[in-house]
Amino acid sequence: MSAISKFPHLRQDFLASIVVFLVAVPLCVGVAVASGVPAEIGLVTGIVGGLVTGLMPGSSLQVSGPAAGLTVIVFEAVSEFGVGTLGVIVLVAGLLQLAMGFLKIGRWFRAISVSVVEGMLCGIGLVIIAGQIYAAAGLKAPETGIGKIFGLPGAFADAFRSTEALASLAIGAGTIAVVVLWKKLPKQVQSVPGALAAVVLATVVSLVFSLPVATVEVEGLLGVIQPPGSEAFGELASPAIWGTIVAFALIASAESLFSAAAVDRLHDGPRTQYDKEMIAQGTGNTVCGLLGALPMTAVIVRSSANVSAGAKTKASRVLHGVWLLLFAAALPSALALIPIPTLAGILVHAGWKLIPFRQIAGLWRGHKGEALILVVTAVSIVTVNMFEGVLIGLALSVVKTAWEASHVKLEVVDKGAGPVQAYLSGNATFLRLPKILDSLESLPQDRPVELDLSGLHHLDHACRTALENWAERHSATGIEPVKLTMAA
């Protein structure tokens, strides 16, 4: 049996794997450098994403690796706990993902408000852009997201007083310009990914003109693979690390599964099996943790490039992992030539693409509440941190849903004589309690009242208790006790 008959899509998958590899190299390296770890660690995560997660069932065409969306939280974790502890964090987060997959929780991630996810990506994008502008200028960035943003005017002022910083900024700005303008070139030229072209051009320019810009530090593939030791596992006794672990697991899972839904809309092949994809992501992160590498997610940039390049099966993403391994093993010295500001430029462009401008405008026109959740989530991530920002967004989403679900109507019938009749219908929850009590307390104090609750679909404990207390107070005025008719 020939290879073509056994693998009918081998040619398409082979060509697609080359495209994905070329897209992945600058992103893997850029995410690693921005996360505060050696460049090769990003390649290790990309290799695991291809060779481990790529082989597993779940979503056949989406590609996994280090993601710009996790850069902020990884940098915070490395700053707080150290590179040596990163492996433990990723390992335990991977085990949590495996548990969620086996418990079939994966499909429930589809229930998370899209506004929260887009707000999360928007907040991440803003922090990435602000932080990478400092990197592009060769300056040290403030630690907090809000500090990064408000410190930009001063950073630009410092940069314009330094020749080295100006040269560095020019390389970063040139990189962004190449990536943006590359899409306007003929299709044949675009077969080379814009990010890769920008890296090559920036590297050549910096070498030819001997520009005073920082380049990537190289340690070698085997030198950066450091399985976590006993000291790193000892950090698990600290409660602080568990918030980071849960954040890794939840955010990586949400990003991967939302990416899977987006990729499914790009092709007509098999649909994603969400729980199996969660297990595949958990397995990949467990392996990354054991190797001391960055966490992985499914990455929409690489995945859409895979689909656009004509991939038909998971062979393309596995082969992309093979090419990453060969590159990291055979050409590590090539990384040392790459200017850091060009990687910063690529990440600024990636961060910009995370900001959902069209979605915000569309939501504001039709669903102002959802637009508010998106903006509050993004602002919370910038001003507080990633994990708490997402929790604030989720809490706001739950409150909004509960508010909309608790539609309640109070109808009062007063015939001038006899008891005043009040009818409550809908869903009476604590969120509507102030309005209900205000209306009831405005009823005549010297008249008997009949309160009919039979029209309620739902009456929560807080409302029931408050209504009973109101009835007791009204009855204490010396008139006929309030007559309550409860739902059947």
Helices and strands as residue ranges (DSSP letters): H 3-6, H 10-34, H 39-51, G 53-55, E 64-65, G 68-70, H 71-81, H 83-102, G 106-111, H 114-137, H 145-150, H 152-159, H 163-182, G 189-191, H 194-208, H 221-224, H 230-234, G 235-237, H 239-264, H 274-291, E 297-298, H 300-308, H 315-330, G 332-337, H 340-354, H 357-366, H 368-383, H 386-405, E 408-413, E 420-428, G 430-432, H 433-441, E 449-459, H 461-475, E 483-485
